[in-house]
Amino acid sequence: MFSQNIDYFKEKPSSMPKTTLLLDNGYHPEYLTQPLEKVYPDIMRKIRFSPKPSKQEKT
């Protein structure tokens, strides 16, 4: 998905707020960061990871 839409992140100014990616328990940021940086080295300046809110947190 990122490889196909990487132009969005390359063109996004660093001065804009970071894009938040919600991750469920099956994904861990430390395992995603390195492959994403291979596609686009500055990606972590433009995105951040956040855990998916639980059902209790949503209410």
mmCIF file of the N, C-alpha and C atoms, coordinates in Angstrom:
data_MODEL
# 
_entry.id   MODEL 
# 
loop_
_atom_site.group_PDB 
_atom_site.id 
_atom_site.type_symbol 
_atom_site.label_atom_id 
_atom_site.label_alt_id 
_atom_site.label_comp_id 
_atom_site.label_asym_id 
_atom_site.label_entity_id 
_atom_site.label_seq_id 
_atom_site.pdbx_PDB_ins_code 
_atom_site.Cartn_x 
_atom_site.Cartn_y 
_atom_site.Cartn_z 
_atom_site.occupancy 
_atom_site.B_iso_or_equiv 
_atom_site.pdbx_formal_charge 
_atom_site.auth_seq_id 
_atom_site.auth_comp_id 
_atom_site.auth_asym_id 
_atom_site.auth_atom_id 
_atom_site.pdbx_PDB_model_num 
ATOM 1   N N  . MET A 1 1  ? 0.822   -1.183 0.000  1.00 0.00 ? 1  MET A N  1 
ATOM 2   C CA . MET A 1 1  ? 0.000   0.000  0.000  1.00 0.00 ? 1  MET A CA 1 
ATOM 3   C C  . MET A 1 1  ? 0.876   1.261  0.000  1.00 0.00 ? 1  MET A C  1 
ATOM 4   N N  . PHE A 1 2  ? 1.897   1.286  0.848  1.00 0.00 ? 2  PHE A N  1 
ATOM 5   C CA . PHE A 1 2  ? 2.754   2.467  0.895  1.00 0.00 ? 2  PHE A CA 1 
ATOM 6   C C  . PHE A 1 2  ? 3.524   2.645  -0.398 1.00 0.00 ? 2  PHE A C  1 
ATOM 7   N N  . SER A 1 3  ? 4.013   1.562  -0.966 1.00 0.00 ? 3  SER A N  1 
ATOM 8   C CA . SER A 1 3  ? 4.773   1.667  -2.211 1.00 0.00 ? 3  SER A CA 1 
ATOM 9   C C  . SER A 1 3  ? 3.923   2.272  -3.320 1.00 0.00 ? 3  SER A C  1 
ATOM 10  N N  . GLN A 1 4  ? 2.655   1.905  -3.365 1.00 0.00 ? 4  GLN A N  1 
ATOM 11  C CA . GLN A 1 4  ? 1.770   2.404  -4.418 1.00 0.00 ? 4  GLN A CA 1 
ATOM 12  C C  . GLN A 1 4  ? 1.365   3.857  -4.194 1.00 0.00 ? 4  GLN A C  1 
ATOM 13  N N  . ASN A 1 5  ? 1.382   4.314  -2.956 1.00 0.00 ? 5  ASN A N  1 
ATOM 14  C CA . ASN A 1 5  ? 0.937   5.673  -2.627 1.00 0.00 ? 5  ASN A CA 1 
ATOM 15  C C  . ASN A 1 5  ? 2.040   6.522  -2.012 1.00 0.00 ? 5  ASN A C  1 
ATOM 16  N N  . ILE A 1 6  ? 3.269   6.161  -2.255 1.00 0.00 ? 6  ILE A N  1 
ATOM 17  C CA . ILE A 1 6  ? 4.392   6.854  -1.631 1.00 0.00 ? 6  ILE A CA 1 
ATOM 18  C C  . ILE A 1 6  ? 4.494   8.317  -2.062 1.00 0.00 ? 6  ILE A C  1 
ATOM 19  N N  . ASP A 1 7  ? 3.996   8.650  -3.234 1.00 0.00 ? 7  ASP A N  1 
ATOM 20  C CA . ASP A 1 7  ? 4.050   10.044 -3.686 1.00 0.00 ? 7  ASP A CA 1 
ATOM 21  C C  . ASP A 1 7  ? 3.315   10.984 -2.739 1.00 0.00 ? 7  ASP A C  1 
ATOM 22  N N  . TYR A 1 8  ? 2.233   10.490 -2.141 1.00 0.00 ? 8  TYR A N  1 
ATOM 23  C CA . TYR A 1 8  ? 1.495   11.317 -1.170 1.00 0.00 ? 8  TYR A CA 1 
ATOM 24  C C  . TYR A 1 8  ? 2.424   11.739 -0.036 1.00 0.00 ? 8  TYR A C  1 
ATOM 25  N N  . PHE A 1 9  ? 3.175   10.800 0.500  1.00 0.00 ? 9  PHE A N  1 
ATOM 26  C CA . PHE A 1 9  ? 4.057   11.099 1.625  1.00 0.00 ? 9  PHE A CA 1 
ATOM 27  C C  . PHE A 1 9  ? 5.271   11.909 1.194  1.00 0.00 ? 9  PHE A C  1 
ATOM 28  N N  . LYS A 1 10 ? 5.772   11.676 0.018  1.00 0.00 ? 10 LYS A N  1 
ATOM 29  C CA . LYS A 1 10 ? 6.910   12.460 -0.467 1.00 0.00 ? 10 LYS A CA 1 
ATOM 30  C C  . LYS A 1 10 ? 6.530   13.917 -0.681 1.00 0.00 ? 10 LYS A C  1 
ATOM 31  N N  . GLU A 1 11 ? 5.320   14.162 -1.136 1.00 0.00 ? 11 GLU A N  1 
ATOM 32  C CA . GLU A 1 11 ? 4.873   15.524 -1.418 1.00 0.00 ? 11 GLU A CA 1 
ATOM 33  C C  . GLU A 1 11 ? 4.320   16.231 -0.191 1.00 0.00 ? 11 GLU A C  1 
ATOM 34  N N  . LYS A 1 12 ? 4.000   15.501 0.841  1.00 0.00 ? 12 LYS A N  1 
ATOM 35  C CA . LYS A 1 12 ? 3.440   16.092 2.055  1.00 0.00 ? 12 LYS A CA 1 
ATOM 36  C C  . LYS A 1 12 ? 4.521   16.896 2.763  1.00 0.00 ? 12 LYS A C  1 
ATOM 37  N N  . PRO A 1 13 ? 4.285   18.189 3.004  1.00 0.00 ? 13 PRO A N  1 
ATOM 38  C CA . PRO A 1 13 ? 5.288   19.001 3.702  1.00 0.00 ? 13 PRO A CA 1 
ATOM 39  C C  . PRO A 1 13 ? 5.524   18.503 5.126  1.00 0.00 ? 13 PRO A C  1 
ATOM 40  N N  . SER A 1 14 ? 6.745   18.546 5.567  1.00 0.00 ? 14 SER A N  1 
ATOM 41  C CA . SER A 1 14 ? 7.086   18.118 6.921  1.00 0.00 ? 14 SER A CA 1 
ATOM 42  C C  . SER A 1 14 ? 6.471   19.030 7.968  1.00 0.00 ? 14 SER A C  1 
ATOM 43  N N  . SER A 1 15 ? 6.105   20.225 7.578  1.00 0.00 ? 15 SER A N  1 
ATOM 44  C CA . SER A 1 15 ? 5.504   21.164 8.526  1.00 0.00 ? 15 SER A CA 1 
ATOM 45  C C  . SER A 1 15 ? 4.061   20.800 8.872  1.00 0.00 ? 15 SER A C  1 
ATOM 46  N N  . MET A 1 16 ? 3.429   19.958 8.062  1.00 0.00 ? 16 MET A N  1 
ATOM 47  C CA . MET A 1 16 ? 2.065   19.513 8.352  1.00 0.00 ? 16 MET A CA 1 
ATOM 48  C C  . MET A 1 16 ? 2.098   18.461 9.462  1.00 0.00 ? 16 MET A C  1 
ATOM 49  N N  . PRO A 1 17 ? 0.996   18.319 10.207 1.00 0.00 ? 17 PRO A N  1 
ATOM 50  C CA . PRO A 1 17 ? 0.970   17.269 11.244 1.00 0.00 ? 17 PRO A CA 1 
ATOM 51  C C  . PRO A 1 17 ? 1.203   15.889 10.647 1.00 0.00 ? 17 PRO A C  1 
ATOM 52  N N  . LYS A 1 18 ? 1.772   15.023 11.451 1.00 0.00 ? 18 LYS A N  1 
ATOM 53  C CA . LYS A 1 18 ? 2.048   13.665 10.993 1.00 0.00 ? 18 LYS A CA 1 
ATOM 54  C C  . LYS A 1 18 ? 0.746   12.900 10.766 1.00 0.00 ? 18 LYS A C  1 
ATOM 55  N N  . THR A 1 19 ? 0.774   12.005 9.814  1.00 0.00 ? 19 THR A N  1 
ATOM 56  C CA . THR A 1 19 ? -0.338  11.100 9.571  1.00 0.00 ? 19 THR A CA 1 
ATOM 57  C C  . THR A 1 19 ? -0.269  9.989  10.608 1.00 0.00 ? 19 THR A C  1 
ATOM 58  N N  . THR A 1 20 ? -1.379  9.729  11.279 1.00 0.00 ? 20 THR A N  1 
ATOM 59  C CA . THR A 1 20 ? -1.420  8.695  12.313 1.00 0.00 ? 20 THR A CA 1 
ATOM 60  C C  . THR A 1 20 ? -1.920  7.391  11.725 1.00 0.00 ? 20 THR A C  1 
ATOM 61  N N  . LEU A 1 21 ? -1.183  6.321  11.950 1.00 0.00 ? 21 LEU A N  1 
ATOM 62  C CA . LEU A 1 21 ? -1.570  4.991  11.508 1.00 0.00 ? 21 LEU A CA 1 
ATOM 63  C C  . LEU A 1 21 ? -1.982  4.183  12.728 1.00 0.00 ? 21 LEU A C  1 
ATOM 64  N N  . LEU A 1 22 ? -3.212  3.705  12.722 1.00 0.00 ? 22 LEU A N  1 
ATOM 65  C CA . LEU A 1 22 ? -3.697  2.891  13.830 1.00 0.00 ? 22 LEU A CA 1 
ATOM 66  C C  . LEU A 1 22 ? -3.264  1.451  13.624 1.00 0.00 ? 22 LEU A C  1 
ATOM 67  N N  . LEU A 1 23 ? -2.677  0.863  14.644 1.00 0.00 ? 23 LEU A N  1 
ATOM 68  C CA . LEU A 1 23 ? -2.199  -0.514 14.575 1.00 0.00 ? 23 LEU A CA 1 
ATOM 69  C C  . LEU A 1 23 ? -2.934  -1.365 15.593 1.00 0.00 ? 23 LEU A C  1 
ATOM 70  N N  . ASP A 1 24 ? -3.368  -2.549 15.158 1.00 0.00 ? 24 ASP A N  1 
ATOM 71  C CA . ASP A 1 24 ? -3.943  -3.460 16.135 1.00 0.00 ? 24 ASP A CA 1 
ATOM 72  C C  . ASP A 1 24 ? -2.820  -4.273 16.769 1.00 0.00 ? 24 ASP A C  1 
ATOM 73  N N  . ASN A 1 25 ? -3.152  -5.198 17.628 1.00 0.00 ? 25 ASN A N  1 
ATOM 74  C CA . ASN A 1 25 ? -2.133  -5.939 18.371 1.00 0.00 ? 25 ASN A CA 1 
ATOM 75  C C  . ASN A 1 25 ? -1.248  -6.824 17.505 1.00 0.00 ? 25 ASN A C  1 
ATOM 76  N N  . GLY A 1 26 ? -1.624  -7.090 16.273 1.00 0.00 ? 26 GLY A N  1 
ATOM 77  C CA . GLY A 1 26 ? -0.826  -7.949 15.405 1.00 0.00 ? 26 GLY A CA 1 
ATOM 78  C C  . GLY A 1 26 ? 0.339   -7.238 14.741 1.00 0.00 ? 26 GLY A C  1 
ATOM 79  N N  . TYR A 1 27 ? 0.403   -5.922 14.840 1.00 0.00 ? 27 TYR A N  1 
ATOM 80  C CA . TYR A 1 27 ? 1.454   -5.140 14.192 1.00 0.00 ? 27 TYR A CA 1 
ATOM 81  C C  . TYR A 1 27 ? 2.224   -4.357 15.246 1.00 0.00 ? 27 TYR A C  1 
ATOM 82  N N  . HIS A 1 28 ? 3.527   -4.365 15.118 1.00 0.00 ? 28 HIS A N  1 
ATOM 83  C CA . HIS A 1 28 ? 4.369   -3.647 16.066 1.00 0.00 ? 28 HIS A CA 1 
ATOM 84  C C  . HIS A 1 28 ? 5.222   -2.640 15.302 1.00 0.00 ? 28 HIS A C  1 
ATOM 85  N N  . PRO A 1 29 ? 5.274   -1.394 15.758 1.00 0.00 ? 29 PRO A N  1 
ATOM 86  C CA . PRO A 1 29 ? 6.017   -0.352 15.042 1.00 0.00 ? 29 PRO A CA 1 
ATOM 87  C C  . PRO A 1 29 ? 7.462   -0.712 14.738 1.00 0.00 ? 29 PRO A C  1 
ATOM 88  N N  . GLU A 1 30 ? 8.136   -1.405 15.657 1.00 0.00 ? 30 GLU A N  1 
ATOM 89  C CA . GLU A 1 30 ? 9.549   -1.720 15.416 1.00 0.00 ? 30 GLU A CA 1 
ATOM 90  C C  . GLU A 1 30 ? 9.741   -2.644 14.221 1.00 0.00 ? 30 GLU A C  1 
ATOM 91  N N  . TYR A 1 31 ? 8.730   -3.441 13.886 1.00 0.00 ? 31 TYR A N  1 
ATOM 92  C CA . TYR A 1 31 ? 8.831   -4.330 12.727 1.00 0.00 ? 31 TYR A CA 1 
ATOM 93  C C  . TYR A 1 31 ? 8.398   -3.644 11.435 1.00 0.00 ? 31 TYR A C  1 
ATOM 94  N N  . LEU A 1 32 ? 7.672   -2.558 11.544 1.00 0.00 ? 32 LEU A N  1 
ATOM 95  C CA . LEU A 1 32 ? 7.194   -1.843 10.358 1.00 0.00 ? 32 LEU A CA 1 
ATOM 96  C C  . LEU A 1 32 ? 8.115   -0.707 9.931  1.00 0.00 ? 32 LEU A C  1 
ATOM 97  N N  . THR A 1 33 ? 8.821   -0.133 10.871 1.00 0.00 ? 33 THR A N  1 
ATOM 98  C CA . THR A 1 33 ? 9.631   1.045  10.581 1.00 0.00 ? 33 THR A CA 1 
ATOM 99  C C  . THR A 1 33 ? 10.710  0.776  9.537  1.00 0.00 ? 33 THR A C  1 
ATOM 100 N N  . GLN A 1 34 ? 11.483  -0.265 9.714  1.00 0.00 ? 34 GLN A N  1 
ATOM 101 C CA . GLN A 1 34 ? 12.599  -0.534 8.799  1.00 0.00 ? 34 GLN A CA 1 
ATOM 102 C C  . GLN A 1 34 ? 12.130  -0.789 7.355  1.00 0.00 ? 34 GLN A C  1 
ATOM 103 N N  . PRO A 1 35 ? 11.137  -1.633 7.123  1.00 0.00 ? 35 PRO A N  1 
ATOM 104 C CA . PRO A 1 35 ? 10.679  -1.814 5.734  1.00 0.00 ? 35 PRO A CA 1 
ATOM 105 C C  . PRO A 1 35 ? 10.113  -0.531 5.121  1.00 0.00 ? 35 PRO A C  1 
ATOM 106 N N  . LEU A 1 36 ? 9.428   0.279  5.929  1.00 0.00 ? 36 LEU A N  1 
ATOM 107 C CA . LEU A 1 36 ? 8.903   1.544  5.410  1.00 0.00 ? 36 LEU A CA 1 
ATOM 108 C C  . LEU A 1 36 ? 10.032  2.496  5.038  1.00 0.00 ? 36 LEU A C  1 
ATOM 109 N N  . GLU A 1 37 ? 11.087  2.520  5.849  1.00 0.00 ? 37 GLU A N  1 
ATOM 110 C CA . GLU A 1 37 ? 12.217  3.397  5.550  1.00 0.00 ? 37 GLU A CA 1 
ATOM 111 C C  . GLU A 1 37 ? 12.991  2.936  4.319  1.00 0.00 ? 37 GLU A C  1 
ATOM 112 N N  . LYS A 1 38 ? 12.902  1.670  3.957  1.00 0.00 ? 38 LYS A N  1 
ATOM 113 C CA . LYS A 1 38 ? 13.530  1.203  2.720  1.00 0.00 ? 38 LYS A CA 1 
ATOM 114 C C  . LYS A 1 38 ? 12.804  1.781  1.511  1.00 0.00 ? 38 LYS A C  1 
ATOM 115 N N  . VAL A 1 39 ? 11.493  1.925  1.624  1.00 0.00 ? 39 VAL A N  1 
ATOM 116 C CA . VAL A 1 39 ? 10.697  2.494  0.535  1.00 0.00 ? 39 VAL A CA 1 
ATOM 117 C C  . VAL A 1 39 ? 10.904  4.007  0.464  1.00 0.00 ? 39 VAL A C  1 
ATOM 118 N N  . TYR A 1 40 ? 10.906  4.650  1.635  1.00 0.00 ? 40 TYR A N  1 
ATOM 119 C CA . TYR A 1 40 ? 11.069  6.108  1.705  1.00 0.00 ? 40 TYR A CA 1 
ATOM 120 C C  . TYR A 1 40 ? 11.782  6.451  3.018  1.00 0.00 ? 40 TYR A C  1 
ATOM 121 N N  . PRO A 1 41 ? 13.061  6.789  2.974  1.00 0.00 ? 41 PRO A N  1 
ATOM 122 C CA . PRO A 1 41 ? 13.855  6.990  4.191  1.00 0.00 ? 41 PRO A CA 1 
ATOM 123 C C  . PRO A 1 41 ? 13.305  8.028  5.175  1.00 0.00 ? 41 PRO A C  1 
ATOM 124 N N  . ASP A 1 42 ? 12.605  9.053  4.705  1.00 0.00 ? 42 ASP A N  1 
ATOM 125 C CA . ASP A 1 42 ? 12.099  10.098 5.596  1.00 0.00 ? 42 ASP A CA 1 
ATOM 126 C C  . ASP A 1 42 ? 10.664  9.861  6.046  1.00 0.00 ? 42 ASP A C  1 
ATOM 127 N N  . ILE A 1 43 ? 10.152  8.667  5.854  1.00 0.00 ? 43 ILE A N  1 
ATOM 128 C CA . ILE A 1 43 ? 8.743   8.396  6.156  1.00 0.00 ? 43 ILE A CA 1 
ATOM 129 C C  . ILE A 1 43 ? 8.407   8.647  7.624  1.00 0.00 ? 43 ILE A C  1 
ATOM 130 N N  . MET A 1 44 ? 9.304   8.365  8.538  1.00 0.00 ? 44 MET A N  1 
ATOM 131 C CA . MET A 1 44 ? 8.997   8.514  9.954  1.00 0.00 ? 44 MET A CA 1 
ATOM 132 C C  . MET A 1 44 ? 8.884   9.978  10.381 1.00 0.00 ? 44 MET A C  1 
ATOM 133 N N  . ARG A 1 45 ? 9.302   10.892 9.540  1.00 0.00 ? 45 ARG A N  1 
ATOM 134 C CA . ARG A 1 45 ? 9.100   12.315 9.814  1.00 0.00 ? 45 ARG A CA 1 
ATOM 135 C C  . ARG A 1 45 ? 7.680   12.738 9.462  1.00 0.00 ? 45 ARG A C  1 
ATOM 136 N N  . LYS A 1 46 ? 6.969   11.853 8.764  1.00 0.00 ? 46 LYS A N  1 
ATOM 137 C CA . LYS A 1 46 ? 5.645   12.225 8.276  1.00 0.00 ? 46 LYS A CA 1 
ATOM 138 C C  . LYS A 1 46 ? 4.522   11.337 8.785  1.00 0.00 ? 46 LYS A C  1 
ATOM 139 N N  . ILE A 1 47 ? 4.872   10.251 9.460  1.00 0.00 ? 47 ILE A N  1 
ATOM 140 C CA . ILE A 1 47 ? 3.844   9.374  10.021 1.00 0.00 ? 47 ILE A CA 1 
ATOM 141 C C  . ILE A 1 47 ? 4.167   9.066  11.473 1.00 0.00 ? 47 ILE A C  1 
ATOM 142 N N  . ARG A 1 48 ? 3.161   8.603  12.194 1.00 0.00 ? 48 ARG A N  1 
ATOM 143 C CA . ARG A 1 48 ? 3.362   8.098  13.547 1.00 0.00 ? 48 ARG A CA 1 
ATOM 144 C C  . ARG A 1 48 ? 2.414   6.928  13.734 1.00 0.00 ? 48 ARG A C  1 
ATOM 145 N N  . PHE A 1 49 ? 2.768   6.046  14.629 1.00 0.00 ? 49 PHE A N  1 
ATOM 146 C CA . PHE A 1 49 ? 1.951   4.878  14.918 1.00 0.00 ? 49 PHE A CA 1 
ATOM 147 C C  . PHE A 1 49 ? 1.182   5.105  16.218 1.00 0.00 ? 49 PHE A C  1 
ATOM 148 N N  . SER A 1 50 ? -0.022  4.584  16.251 1.00 0.00 ? 50 SER A N  1 
ATOM 149 C CA . SER A 1 50 ? -0.834  4.653  17.441 1.00 0.00 ? 50 SER A CA 1 
ATOM 150 C C  . SER A 1 50 ? -1.563  3.339  17.595 1.00 0.00 ? 50 SER A C  1 
ATOM 151 N N  . PRO A 1 51 ? -1.690  2.829  18.829 1.00 0.00 ? 51 PRO A N  1 
ATOM 152 C CA . PRO A 1 51 ? -2.443  1.589  19.006 1.00 0.00 ? 51 PRO A CA 1 
ATOM 153 C C  . PRO A 1 51 ? -3.921  1.825  18.711 1.00 0.00 ? 51 PRO A C  1 
ATOM 154 N N  . LYS A 1 52 ? -4.550  0.821  18.168 1.00 0.00 ? 52 LYS A N  1 
ATOM 155 C CA . LYS A 1 52 ? -5.977  0.888  17.880 1.00 0.00 ? 52 LYS A CA 1 
ATOM 156 C C  . LYS A 1 52 ? -6.730  0.995  19.208 1.00 0.00 ? 52 LYS A C  1 
ATOM 157 N N  . PRO A 1 53 ? -7.674  1.941  19.328 1.00 0.00 ? 53 PRO A N  1 
ATOM 158 C CA . PRO A 1 53 ? -8.404  2.045  20.581 1.00 0.00 ? 53 PRO A CA 1 
ATOM 159 C C  . PRO A 1 53 ? -9.273  0.816  20.843 1.00 0.00 ? 53 PRO A C  1 
ATOM 160 N N  . SER A 1 54 ? -9.348  0.411  22.081 1.00 0.00 ? 54 SER A N  1 
ATOM 161 C CA . SER A 1 54 ? -10.185 -0.736 22.445 1.00 0.00 ? 54 SER A CA 1 
ATOM 162 C C  . SER A 1 54 ? -11.650 -0.309 22.412 1.00 0.00 ? 54 SER A C  1 
ATOM 163 N N  . LYS A 1 55 ? -12.549 -1.281 22.500 1.00 0.00 ? 55 LYS A N  1 
ATOM 164 C CA . LYS A 1 55 ? -13.973 -0.971 22.524 1.00 0.00 ? 55 LYS A CA 1 
ATOM 165 C C  . LYS A 1 55 ? -14.318 -0.099 23.721 1.00 0.00 ? 55 LYS A C  1 
ATOM 166 N N  . GLN A 1 56 ? -13.667 -0.329 24.849 1.00 0.00 ? 56 GLN A N  1 
ATOM 167 C CA . GLN A 1 56 ? -13.907 0.459  26.045 1.00 0.00 ? 56 GLN A CA 1 
ATOM 168 C C  . GLN A 1 56 ? -13.458 1.906  25.852 1.00 0.00 ? 56 GLN A C  1 
ATOM 169 N N  . GLU A 1 57 ? -12.343 2.093  25.165 1.00 0.00 ? 57 GLU A N  1 
ATOM 170 C CA . GLU A 1 57 ? -11.834 3.447  24.925 1.00 0.00 ? 57 GLU A CA 1 
ATOM 171 C C  . GLU A 1 57 ? -12.711 4.222  23.954 1.00 0.00 ? 57 GLU A C  1 
ATOM 172 N N  . LYS A 1 58 ? -13.378 3.514  23.067 1.00 0.00 ? 58 LYS A N  1 
ATOM 173 C CA . LYS A 1 58 ? -14.243 4.177  22.076 1.00 0.00 ? 58 LYS A CA 1 
ATOM 174 C C  . LYS A 1 58 ? -15.503 4.742  22.701 1.00 0.00 ? 58 LYS A C  1 
ATOM 175 N N  . THR A 1 59 ? -15.950 4.175  23.807 1.00 0.00 ? 59 THR A N  1 
ATOM 176 C CA . THR A 1 59 ? -17.203 4.653  24.404 1.00 0.00 ? 59 THR A CA 1 
ATOM 177 C C  . THR A 1 59 ? -16.995 5.693  25.458 1.00 0.00 ? 59 THR A C  1 
# 
